[in-house]
Amino acid sequence: MAQEYKLIFTGSMGAGKTTAIAAISEIAPIKTEVANTDRQAHSKEQTTVAMDYGEVQLENGDRLRLYGTPGQERFRFMWDILQQGALGVIILVDNTQSEPIATMKHYVHSFKKLVSCDRAVVGVGRMDENPHPSLEDFSQALEEEGLDVPVFAVDIRKGDDVLLMLDVLMNRIEVWEMLNQLEAQA
């Protein structure tokens, strides 16, 4: 019987959550965007206020339900709601925004339950526009937190880039679950 899994895309406003979901969803994504009234935080025209939603069917018939969180702190309550029952999280960071490593750490801590169980990956966008900090800088910041989280340079407009992160995340989750089963049998 086919299974359904919930995955979260999170990150600050403008990091590309809506675009990433649209790049891979097999259905027309559901968006809850309204006019952006916080132009100091980001100049984009629209912003997500509840969630984005898309779906991907896996080769084995299982379905991934993709949820994008709102990026603004004032909608943080949605982060906790969307995390419930989630299998994993993709944290997106825009490398052109100020203090991208601090932003990544904020989302790592906000989604710590999933991150600490090896159920997370980080995608850094716009590295071509701003190569610093480097991917190694992001990885080092995570290591300093005691975390082993894969970090990717990603163009969220490209489905192949988003699918690569998704594939790595699903493989990490599968390994984590196999290790837990082995521990339970020991």
VENPECOR-V568008 format. One record per residue. N is the residue number from 1. RES is the residue in three letters. D_FIRST is the distance of its C-alpha to the first C-alpha in Angstrom with 2 decimals. Layout:
n res d_first
N RES D_FIRST
N RES D_FIRST
This chain:
n res d_first
1 MET 0.00
2 ALA 3.79
3 GLN 6.49
4 GLU 9.96
5 TYR 13.12
6 LYS 16.70
7 LEU 19.55
8 ILE 23.21
9 PHE 26.07
10 THR 29.40
11 GLY 33.07
12 SER 36.40
13 MET 37.37
14 GLY 37.61
15 ALA 35.46
16 GLY 33.10
17 LYS 29.91
18 THR 29.84
19 THR 30.76
20 ALA 28.18
21 ILE 25.30
22 ALA 26.88
23 ALA 27.22
24 ILE 23.51
25 SER 21.77
26 GLU 20.32
27 ILE 21.41
28 ALA 24.94
29 PRO 25.11
30 ILE 26.08
31 LYS 29.24
32 THR 31.48
33 GLU 34.61
34 VAL 38.15
35 ALA 41.56
36 ASN 42.23
37 THR 45.11
38 ASP 45.15
39 ARG 46.88
40 GLN 48.33
41 ALA 44.92
42 HIS 43.85
43 SER 45.38
44 LYS 42.23
45 GLU 42.41
46 GLN 39.07
47 THR 37.07
48 THR 33.71
49 VAL 34.28
50 ALA 30.88
51 MET 28.03
52 ASP 26.63
53 TYR 23.07
54 GLY 21.13
55 GLU 17.70
56 VAL 16.55
57 GLN 13.50
58 LEU 12.95
59 GLU 13.09
60 ASN 9.67
61 GLY 8.28
62 ASP 8.37
63 ARG 11.16
64 LEU 14.37
65 ARG 16.48
66 LEU 20.06
67 TYR 22.79
68 GLY 26.45
69 THR 28.93
70 PRO 32.44
71 GLY 34.97
72 GLN 37.88
73 GLU 38.63
74 ARG 39.39
75 PHE 35.71
76 ARG 34.69
77 PHE 33.32
78 MET 30.38
79 TRP 29.61
80 ASP 29.06
81 ILE 26.93
82 LEU 24.69
83 GLN 24.38
84 GLN 22.75
85 GLY 19.18
86 ALA 19.58
87 LEU 18.16
88 GLY 21.26
89 VAL 24.31
90 ILE 26.27
91 ILE 29.94
92 LEU 32.06
93 VAL 35.83
94 ASP 38.51
95 ASN 41.17
96 THR 43.88
97 GLN 43.71
98 SER 46.07
99 GLU 45.02
100 PRO 41.56
101 ILE 41.21
102 ALA 42.04
103 THR 39.49
104 MET 36.78
105 LYS 37.82
106 HIS 37.67
107 TYR 34.00
108 VAL 33.23
109 HIS 34.83
110 SER 33.22
111 PHE 29.71
112 LYS 30.81
113 LYS 27.95
114 LEU 25.50
115 VAL 28.28
116 SER 29.35
117 CYS 25.92
118 ASP 25.94
119 ARG 23.50
120 ALA 25.99
121 VAL 27.78
122 VAL 30.94
123 GLY 31.82
124 VAL 35.54
125 GLY 36.55
126 ARG 39.96
127 MET 41.12
128 ASP 43.06
129 GLU 45.09
130 ASN 45.59
131 PRO 44.93
132 HIS 46.07
133 PRO 44.62
134 SER 42.97
135 LEU 39.48
136 GLU 41.24
137 ASP 42.72
138 PHE 39.31
139 SER 37.99
140 GLN 41.16
141 ALA 40.84
142 LEU 37.35
143 GLU 38.67
144 GLU 41.53
145 GLU 39.02
146 GLY 37.52
147 LEU 34.33
148 ASP 32.66
149 VAL 31.00
150 PRO 30.81
151 VAL 33.05
152 PHE 32.91
153 ALA 35.35
154 VAL 33.35
155 ASP 34.23
156 ILE 31.67
157 ARG 32.50
158 LYS 31.09
159 GLY 27.38
160 ASP 27.63
161 ASP 29.23
162 VAL 26.59
163 LEU 23.73
164 LEU 25.61
165 MET 25.67
166 LEU 21.98
167 ASP 21.29
168 VAL 23.69
169 LEU 22.28
170 MET 18.70
171 ASN 20.33
172 ARG 22.45
173 ILE 19.64
174 GLU 17.84
175 VAL 21.25
176 TRP 21.99
177 GLU 18.92
178 MET 19.74
179 LEU 23.33
180 ASN 22.52
181 GLN 20.61
182 LEU 23.66
183 GLU 26.03
184 ALA 24.35
185 GLN 24.71
186 ALA 28.34
